Amino acid sequence: METKKIVLFASGSGSNVENIFNYFQNNPRVEISCVFTNKRDAQVIDRCNRLKINALYFNRHSFYNTGLVCSILKNLQPDLVVLAGFLWKIPQDLIDAFPQKIINIHPALLPKYGGKGMYGAHVHKAVKENAETETGITIHYVNEHYDEGAIIQQAKTTLTGEDTPESIATKVHDLEYEFFPKVIEQLLKEG
């Protein structure tokens, strides 16, 4: 069986990147080709150095105006592009170049709490303010609109009135760590 290649995009600490790396590190059929980041000082770069994963920083101009990121991605020939805490909207050239091959994880049960500006603590705060009794994660394909691509899988967790935005974040992170690598693995198997 041939090796499947994944490329990860991250904007922050890279905890999901490390979790995905750990999940696949003993699987010779899955290779993390590179981690792309849009933040020069993102902690994910330190994680990549420690884990010996190639990392590439790019700026807004090269992402949206030059086609450079798309060109590099095409050369890497990933089987799957995984947004693991990446906050910028994906440009149309990437969506066109990798149809149904770019996936994202969102820290809520879409279609609730999706869209521009709805990420991380903003989502958990909104979930708390609306006194939701459950929340979770949504893994979905990426299209030209924030958080509107076809849903691949959702996982839920129960909430109580005692939950804070911070405890909600912890519950959601636990779901991300458990389910995201498994969904990636399944998509790679399905081809």
Contacts in CASP RR format, 6 or more apart in sequence:
PFRMAT RR
TARGET T0000
AUTHOR 0000-0000-0000
METHOD contacts of the structure
MODEL  1
METKKIVLFASGSGSNVENIFNYFQNNPRVEISCVFTNKRDAQVIDRCNR
LKINALYFNRHSFYNTGLVCSILKNLQPDLVVLAGFLWKIPQDLIDAFPQ
KIINIHPALLPKYGGKGMYGAHVHKAVKENAETETGITIHYVNEHYDEGA
IIQQAKTTLTGEDTPESIATKVHDLEYEFFPKVIEQLLKEG
1 29 0 8 1.000
2 29 0 8 1.000
3 28 0 8 1.000
3 29 0 8 1.000
3 30 0 8 1.000
3 31 0 8 1.000
4 29 0 8 1.000
4 30 0 8 1.000
4 31 0 8 1.000
4 79 0 8 1.000
4 80 0 8 1.000
4 188 0 8 1.000
4 191 0 8 1.000
5 31 0 8 1.000
5 32 0 8 1.000
5 33 0 8 1.000
5 76 0 8 1.000
5 77 0 8 1.000
5 78 0 8 1.000
5 79 0 8 1.000
5 80 0 8 1.000
6 20 0 8 1.000
6 30 0 8 1.000
6 31 0 8 1.000
6 32 0 8 1.000
6 33 0 8 1.000
6 78 0 8 1.000
6 79 0 8 1.000
6 80 0 8 1.000
6 81 0 8 1.000
6 82 0 8 1.000
6 184 0 8 1.000
6 188 0 8 1.000
7 32 0 8 1.000
7 33 0 8 1.000
7 34 0 8 1.000
7 35 0 8 1.000
7 36 0 8 1.000
7 73 0 8 1.000
7 76 0 8 1.000
7 78 0 8 1.000
7 80 0 8 1.000
7 81 0 8 1.000
7 82 0 8 1.000
8 17 0 8 1.000
8 20 0 8 1.000
8 32 0 8 1.000
8 34 0 8 1.000
8 35 0 8 1.000
8 36 0 8 1.000
8 81 0 8 1.000
8 82 0 8 1.000
8 83 0 8 1.000
8 84 0 8 1.000
9 35 0 8 1.000
9 36 0 8 1.000
9 37 0 8 1.000
9 38 0 8 1.000
9 81 0 8 1.000
9 82 0 8 1.000
9 83 0 8 1.000
9 84 0 8 1.000
9 85 0 8 1.000
9 86 0 8 1.000
10 16 0 8 1.000
10 17 0 8 1.000
10 35 0 8 1.000
10 36 0 8 1.000
10 37 0 8 1.000
10 42 0 8 1.000
10 44 0 8 1.000
10 83 0 8 1.000
10 84 0 8 1.000
10 85 0 8 1.000
10 86 0 8 1.000
11 37 0 8 1.000
11 38 0 8 1.000
11 39 0 8 1.000
11 42 0 8 1.000
11 44 0 8 1.000
11 85 0 8 1.000
11 86 0 8 1.000
11 87 0 8 1.000
11 88 0 8 1.000
12 37 0 8 1.000
12 39 0 8 1.000
12 42 0 8 1.000
12 43 0 8 1.000
12 44 0 8 1.000
12 85 0 8 1.000
13 42 0 8 1.000
13 43 0 8 1.000
13 44 0 8 1.000
13 47 0 8 1.000
14 42 0 8 1.000
14 43 0 8 1.000
14 44 0 8 1.000
14 47 0 8 1.000
14 84 0 8 1.000
14 85 0 8 1.000
15 173 0 8 1.000
15 177 0 8 1.000
16 84 0 8 1.000
16 85 0 8 1.000
16 105 0 8 1.000
16 176 0 8 1.000
16 177 0 8 1.000
16 180 0 8 1.000
17 35 0 8 1.000
17 44 0 8 1.000
17 47 0 8 1.000
17 48 0 8 1.000
17 53 0 8 1.000
17 84 0 8 1.000
18 47 0 8 1.000
18 51 0 8 1.000
19 176 0 8 1.000
19 177 0 8 1.000
19 180 0 8 1.000
19 181 0 8 1.000
20 32 0 8 1.000
20 82 0 8 1.000
20 84 0 8 1.000
20 180 0 8 1.000
20 181 0 8 1.000
20 184 0 8 1.000
21 32 0 8 1.000
21 51 0 8 1.000
21 53 0 8 1.000
23 181 0 8 1.000
23 182 0 8 1.000
23 184 0 8 1.000
23 185 0 8 1.000
24 30 0 8 1.000
24 32 0 8 1.000
24 181 0 8 1.000
24 185 0 8 1.000
30 185 0 8 1.000
30 188 0 8 1.000
32 53 0 8 1.000
33 54 0 8 1.000
33 76 0 8 1.000
33 78 0 8 1.000
34 53 0 8 1.000
34 54 0 8 1.000
34 55 0 8 1.000
34 56 0 8 1.000
34 76 0 8 1.000
35 44 0 8 1.000
35 48 0 8 1.000
35 53 0 8 1.000
35 54 0 8 1.000
35 55 0 8 1.000
35 56 0 8 1.000
36 55 0 8 1.000
36 56 0 8 1.000
36 57 0 8 1.000
36 58 0 8 1.000
36 69 0 8 1.000
36 73 0 8 1.000
37 44 0 8 1.000
37 45 0 8 1.000
37 55 0 8 1.000
37 56 0 8 1.000
37 57 0 8 1.000
37 58 0 8 1.000
38 57 0 8 1.000
38 58 0 8 1.000
38 59 0 8 1.000
38 60 0 8 1.000
38 63 0 8 1.000
38 86 0 8 1.000
38 87 0 8 1.000
38 88 0 8 1.000
39 57 0 8 1.000
40 57 0 8 1.000
44 55 0 8 1.000
45 55 0 8 1.000
45 57 0 8 1.000
47 53 0 8 1.000
48 54 0 8 1.000
48 55 0 8 1.000
49 55 0 8 1.000
56 72 0 8 1.000
58 68 0 8 1.000
58 69 0 8 1.000
60 88 0 8 1.000
62 68 0 8 1.000
62 69 0 8 1.000
63 69 0 8 1.000
63 88 0 8 1.000
63 91 0 8 1.000
64 91 0 8 1.000
67 93 0 8 1.000
69 94 0 8 1.000
70 91 0 8 1.000
70 93 0 8 1.000
70 94 0 8 1.000
70 97 0 8 1.000
73 81 0 8 1.000
73 94 0 8 1.000
73 97 0 8 1.000
73 98 0 8 1.000
74 97 0 8 1.000
78 98 0 8 1.000
78 101 0 8 1.000
79 101 0 8 1.000
79 188 0 8 1.000
79 191 0 8 1.000
80 101 0 8 1.000
80 102 0 8 1.000
80 103 0 8 1.000
80 184 0 8 1.000
80 187 0 8 1.000
80 188 0 8 1.000
81 94 0 8 1.000
81 98 0 8 1.000
81 101 0 8 1.000
81 102 0 8 1.000
81 103 0 8 1.000
82 102 0 8 1.000
82 103 0 8 1.000
82 184 0 8 1.000
83 90 0 8 1.000
83 102 0 8 1.000
83 103 0 8 1.000
83 104 0 8 1.000
83 105 0 8 1.000
83 142 0 8 1.000
84 105 0 8 1.000
84 180 0 8 1.000
85 105 0 8 1.000
85 119 0 8 1.000
86 104 0 8 1.000
87 119 0 8 1.000
89 116 0 8 1.000
89 146 0 8 1.000
90 102 0 8 1.000
90 142 0 8 1.000
90 144 0 8 1.000
92 144 0 8 1.000
94 102 0 8 1.000
95 102 0 8 1.000
95 142 0 8 1.000
95 143 0 8 1.000
95 144 0 8 1.000
100 141 0 8 1.000
102 141 0 8 1.000
102 142 0 8 1.000
103 139 0 8 1.000
103 140 0 8 1.000
103 141 0 8 1.000
103 142 0 8 1.000
103 152 0 8 1.000
103 183 0 8 1.000
103 184 0 8 1.000
103 187 0 8 1.000
104 139 0 8 1.000
104 140 0 8 1.000
104 141 0 8 1.000
104 142 0 8 1.000
104 147 0 8 1.000
105 137 0 8 1.000
105 138 0 8 1.000
105 139 0 8 1.000
105 176 0 8 1.000
105 180 0 8 1.000
106 114 0 8 1.000
106 123 0 8 1.000
106 137 0 8 1.000
106 138 0 8 1.000
106 139 0 8 1.000
106 140 0 8 1.000
106 147 0 8 1.000
107 119 0 8 1.000
107 120 0 8 1.000
107 123 0 8 1.000
107 124 0 8 1.000
107 135 0 8 1.000
107 136 0 8 1.000
107 137 0 8 1.000
107 169 0 8 1.000
107 172 0 8 1.000
107 176 0 8 1.000
108 114 0 8 1.000
108 118 0 8 1.000
108 123 0 8 1.000
108 127 0 8 1.000
108 135 0 8 1.000
108 136 0 8 1.000
108 137 0 8 1.000
108 138 0 8 1.000
108 172 0 8 1.000
109 134 0 8 1.000
109 135 0 8 1.000
109 136 0 8 1.000
109 137 0 8 1.000
109 138 0 8 1.000
109 154 0 8 1.000
109 156 0 8 1.000
110 138 0 8 1.000
110 140 0 8 1.000
110 147 0 8 1.000
110 151 0 8 1.000
110 154 0 8 1.000
111 147 0 8 1.000
111 148 0 8 1.000
112 132 0 8 1.000
113 123 0 8 1.000
113 126 0 8 1.000
113 127 0 8 1.000
113 135 0 8 1.000
114 123 0 8 1.000
114 146 0 8 1.000
114 147 0 8 1.000
115 145 0 8 1.000
115 146 0 8 1.000
115 147 0 8 1.000
115 148 0 8 1.000
116 146 0 8 1.000
117 146 0 8 1.000
118 126 0 8 1.000
118 146 0 8 1.000
118 147 0 8 1.000
120 169 0 8 1.000
121 165 0 8 1.000
121 169 0 8 1.000
124 135 0 8 1.000
124 165 0 8 1.000
124 166 0 8 1.000
124 168 0 8 1.000
124 169 0 8 1.000
124 172 0 8 1.000
125 165 0 8 1.000
127 135 0 8 1.000
127 159 0 8 1.000
127 165 0 8 1.000
127 168 0 8 1.000
128 163 0 8 1.000
128 164 0 8 1.000
128 165 0 8 1.000
128 168 0 8 1.000
131 161 0 8 1.000
132 159 0 8 1.000
133 158 0 8 1.000
133 159 0 8 1.000
134 156 0 8 1.000
134 157 0 8 1.000
134 158 0 8 1.000
134 159 0 8 1.000
135 156 0 8 1.000
135 157 0 8 1.000
135 159 0 8 1.000
135 168 0 8 1.000
135 171 0 8 1.000
135 172 0 8 1.000
136 154 0 8 1.000
136 155 0 8 1.000
136 156 0 8 1.000
136 157 0 8 1.000
136 171 0 8 1.000
136 172 0 8 1.000
136 175 0 8 1.000
137 154 0 8 1.000
137 155 0 8 1.000
137 172 0 8 1.000
137 175 0 8 1.000
137 176 0 8 1.000
137 179 0 8 1.000
137 180 0 8 1.000
138 147 0 8 1.000
138 151 0 8 1.000
138 153 0 8 1.000
138 154 0 8 1.000
139 151 0 8 1.000
139 152 0 8 1.000
139 153 0 8 1.000
139 154 0 8 1.000
139 179 0 8 1.000
139 180 0 8 1.000
139 183 0 8 1.000
140 147 0 8 1.000
140 149 0 8 1.000
140 150 0 8 1.000
140 151 0 8 1.000
140 152 0 8 1.000
141 149 0 8 1.000
141 150 0 8 1.000
141 152 0 8 1.000
142 149 0 8 1.000
143 149 0 8 1.000
143 150 0 8 1.000
152 183 0 8 1.000
152 187 0 8 1.000
153 179 0 8 1.000
153 183 0 8 1.000
155 175 0 8 1.000
155 178 0 8 1.000
155 179 0 8 1.000
156 175 0 8 1.000
157 171 0 8 1.000
157 172 0 8 1.000
157 174 0 8 1.000
157 175 0 8 1.000
159 168 0 8 1.000
159 171 0 8 1.000
163 171 0 8 1.000
END
